[in-house]
Amino acid sequence: QAKMEKEGCNEAAIAAFKYNLGVLVSGANVMIPESAIDPVESLMDYEQIKVKPDSSLLKQTVVLKLNGGLGTGMGLDKAKSLLTVTEGNSFLDLIAKQVGSMNKQFKT
């Protein structure tokens, strides 16, 4: 904790780390076994969805991006999402810009 405080980590980051470390050392099984997951049996085609767009719902929307592993299997020393992909932007930069653009466009 002292090391994190010295590095300038905020209280929320320290609390999250302490919680996750506690879960790790407890030996608790936090994995969801594949046998507990059922496949989706059917999905409606996007074109069949007949809903009128309502941008006011964006204020209640959460964007969750799952970017995969750290890239260590590819010999990387940092997360793949930090790689520069275009015009000096990383994947994370592009995600942030997408959300920012949406917020600006729809005034959310």
C-alpha positions as CSV (number, residue, x, y, z in Angstrom):
1,Q,0.0,0.0,0.0
2,A,2.8,2.4,0.9
3,K,4.5,1.8,-2.5
4,M,1.2,2.5,-4.3
5,E,0.7,5.7,-2.3
6,K,4.3,6.7,-3.0
7,E,3.6,6.2,-6.7
8,G,0.6,8.5,-6.5
9,C,-2.2,5.9,-6.8
10,N,-5.6,7.1,-5.6
11,E,-7.5,5.5,-2.8
12,A,-9.9,3.7,-5.2
13,A,-7.0,2.1,-7.1
14,I,-5.4,1.0,-3.9
15,A,-8.7,-0.4,-2.5
16,A,-9.4,-2.3,-5.8
17,F,-5.9,-3.8,-5.8
18,K,-6.2,-4.9,-2.1
19,Y,-9.6,-6.4,-2.8
20,N,-8.3,-8.3,-5.9
21,L,-5.2,-9.5,-4.1
22,G,-7.4,-10.7,-1.2
23,V,-9.5,-12.7,-3.7
24,L,-6.4,-14.1,-5.3
25,V,-4.7,-15.3,-2.1
26,S,-7.9,-16.7,-0.7
27,G,-7.9,-19.4,-3.3
28,A,-11.5,-18.7,-4.2
29,N,-12.6,-20.1,-7.5
30,V,-13.7,-17.1,-9.5
31,M,-13.8,-18.8,-12.9
32,I,-17.0,-19.6,-14.7
33,P,-16.7,-23.1,-16.1
34,E,-17.6,-23.5,-19.8
35,S,-20.1,-26.2,-18.7
36,A,-22.1,-23.5,-17.0
37,I,-22.5,-21.4,-20.1
38,D,-25.2,-22.2,-22.6
39,P,-24.9,-21.1,-26.2
40,V,-27.4,-18.6,-27.7
41,E,-29.9,-20.7,-29.6
42,S,-31.1,-17.9,-31.9
43,L,-30.6,-14.3,-32.6
44,M,-32.7,-11.9,-34.5
45,D,-31.0,-10.4,-37.6
46,Y,-30.1,-6.7,-37.1
47,E,-32.2,-5.8,-40.1
48,Q,-35.3,-7.3,-38.5
49,I,-35.1,-5.0,-35.4
50,K,-37.8,-2.4,-35.7
51,V,-37.0,0.1,-33.0
52,K,-37.0,3.8,-33.4
53,P,-33.6,5.2,-32.4
54,D,-33.7,7.2,-29.1
55,S,-30.4,9.0,-28.4
56,S,-31.7,10.0,-24.9
57,L,-31.0,6.3,-23.9
58,L,-27.2,7.0,-24.4
59,K,-27.1,8.7,-21.0
60,Q,-27.9,5.3,-19.5
61,T,-25.5,3.3,-21.8
62,V,-22.3,1.7,-20.7
63,V,-19.6,0.8,-23.3
64,L,-17.7,-2.3,-22.5
65,K,-14.8,-3.3,-24.7
66,L,-13.1,-6.6,-24.3
67,N,-9.7,-6.3,-25.9
68,G,-8.2,-9.7,-25.2
69,G,-4.9,-10.7,-23.6
70,L,-1.8,-8.8,-22.8
71,G,0.1,-9.8,-25.9
72,T,2.9,-11.6,-24.0
73,G,2.3,-14.6,-26.3
74,M,3.3,-12.4,-29.2
75,G,6.4,-11.2,-27.4
76,L,5.0,-7.8,-26.5
77,D,6.0,-6.0,-23.3
78,K,2.7,-4.1,-23.0
79,A,-1.0,-4.6,-23.7
80,K,-2.0,-4.9,-27.3
81,S,-4.6,-2.2,-26.8
82,L,-1.7,0.2,-26.3
83,L,-0.1,-0.5,-29.7
84,T,-0.1,2.4,-32.1
85,V,-2.5,1.4,-34.9
86,T,-3.1,4.6,-37.0
87,E,-2.0,8.2,-37.0
88,G,-0.3,7.8,-33.6
89,N,-3.5,6.4,-31.9
90,S,-3.6,3.2,-29.9
91,F,-6.7,1.0,-29.8
92,L,-7.6,2.7,-26.5
93,D,-7.3,6.1,-28.0
94,L,-9.6,5.1,-30.8
95,I,-12.2,3.7,-28.4
96,A,-12.1,6.9,-26.3
97,K,-12.5,9.0,-29.5
98,Q,-15.4,6.9,-30.6
99,V,-17.2,7.5,-27.3
100,G,-16.3,11.1,-27.3
101,S,-17.6,11.5,-30.9
102,M,-20.8,9.8,-29.9
103,N,-21.2,12.1,-26.9
104,K,-20.6,15.2,-29.0
105,Q,-22.9,14.0,-31.8
106,F,-25.8,13.2,-29.5
107,K,-25.1,15.8,-26.9
108,T,-24.9,13.3,-24.0
